[in-house]
Amino acid sequence: MRGPAHLLINTPEIELWPGGLLRARSNHDARALARARHLLRRKRDGRFLAADLAEGLLPLVPRLNREPGLDAALDALERATEYRREGLLQIHDLPLDRIEHRLEALGLDCNGYQARTGLDLVAEPDRLGYAGRDRFGRPLWLHPAAARAWTHLRAAALGDGIVLDAISGYRSHDYQLGIFERKLARGQSVEQILSVNAAPGYSEHHSGLALDIGTSGEAPAEESFETTPAFAWLREHAGGYGYLMSYPRDNPHGIVYEPWHWRCALG
């Protein structure tokens, strides 16, 4: 299976981004980023840890060698290099034990939540494909199959005079955990947060197969998206490209109606 030109290598604690996608904030960073083959990014807070250069690893933070997950990330990079030489792309799920442990620390009753919503824990893939940029100019990462399908879907819509843009694609377990931790720090309870946010580990976005879609002139992730020509086009054509709306009205998971949220069934 051949994949997109730009791949994110995903490990439980660190992502390895392909070089050339980021804009530096200083001359020193610019020189490093310009030559980097990959950039190591901490998932917990999004901080870039090191640049993978031809002459070796350039630390971007103090005490890089103490960074949790560093060895696993470098091992994954070595394996990915071997796969690339062979022209192959092998997608595997990351283990779920880390997110299960973090959910317990939040005091979240996983069994009760799953029984109430019918949702299962969603693993992250160990490879994600670059799918251009989202509405906000950020690199958009999706499962490689979803990235290819989105490229074709968007081009077909544009051919019919419909402009689609991506609001959000892949989100890590750590990203979702960060939402909960910030809201808990502001005094909200877990149950209050669950009324508007999926529990960490249970979002379709973790798989890289889910995509929030918008259109020009329309606020992101609003129910009013259903009144747009873009939504009407998606209802008629998205299935032909493997994308289906996950949460229609009165869905069995108790999740609010999300006309903007579509999942690729090709992964």
Steps between C-alpha positions, in 0.01 A plus 500: 500500500653830394426809704506880476831680450489654848438267794474568870654217705288461813613352832323504838678812631679660204406577140761521226398759242662511154720805450406797287145556628565753776587869509777590744475779756873576518806484274646215702181297471470589132838348422415183692152464353624561147739205522293267718388168359260462794399699805421331831190647663377431853133404480411617849559870431598522132857611570766411244779308669765436237588524131617187319788623284731310267783535755287390794232613745498870590329562839252788512436461877732449799563142620356337191643162602263495799189552286241223557442295187815619319645152445168369367474796261852447364434127457181581306695740279754230419225252409326759283824565314528130422139489377561804279800331336275206418225730367249365752259661745387283789237648733463362852301615802681638802429319829214625717643422843634854548166669440322246720735589786443873448121455497519325835702794635219732390256288698309414186293181511590354160258209518211724595586754231522232231172344609325838499630620162573180306842645416822298512854615564662619177866425434732746328674381181879492496509683163301801382495662157537868424174627348589863438408772746182568691300822504741647754817422305604208719631174350207259467575140596273208412526125467669455158185347349288789631755754373479362147118487515481859630723625216271341240181609680610861528610515135168353383305755704708784358425372149131548584561850635496396867784609728570263789761558767623291790438626852667217689637153428711273719511579871712303744384351828727754672328789322163385632644441845631855500149633445379307806794603718455869422126489571550300820750765613227762448271311736281302262411139578569209268126461437467867409785468250353183351184691412695684227821299444547133421704316760870477417556189292142483368509758222498386137762768438760284679489252211592763241193391304269780619490847353309812596404673175401860440451744216588861427304758695358247746605481866676174586320211669156663512166331429428774246743319266207278404337792316796552264543375142818331625305279737244416231786399269655281770168328568477407132861422413721436806406132524651441158837603644465294816387777736186460713343732756560350844249677723164573338207614710387251766811286457528207744811639673327802652742733319356829380417536131825578314439563129866605467649172630573232235689173527687318226407132483798406284762465773 
